Amino acid sequence: MSSETTGQTITVKTGEAPPAAAAERAGWKCPLGDGHVHREDVRKVWKECQEESFWYRALPLSLGSMAVTGGLVYQGVWNASKRFGPFPKLAVAGILGFAVGKASYVGTCRSKFKDMGIEGGPGFGPWSGAGHRPCHHVCEACKKKAPAAAAEPAAS
């Protein structure tokens, strides 16, 4: 068997719309493409959500669960590890409390973004889940360069 290079370019049209157009057809719009939403506002709200979820939910739940676990180990309800003492149980309680605290703040963050004009759609933020699709936002300068870049490979 041998293969030969003929120098021909083959173009296959699948009839599928690009992913960004498919997302718009599904009723979801890229949040960075909205003219009325500024990136600095998005960053500010995101940072605010991160800080509030840490200070108001994650840290208190983590410390509380560690305190309860320490109390249960001290009272003898739970046995401490012979090798490491109560520290593994305290660490697991702290990590679980932190995770539950962060997860419990997701609804509040969603409502903050919704008030800002960004609907929580697929591929936006950590709550996107299994149907995660990346944002296919392209800036205006890149859109202008795209036709020129697409023409270069065909010419060579």
Order of alpha helices (4+ residues) and beta strands (2+ residues): alpha-alpha-alpha-alpha-alpha-alpha
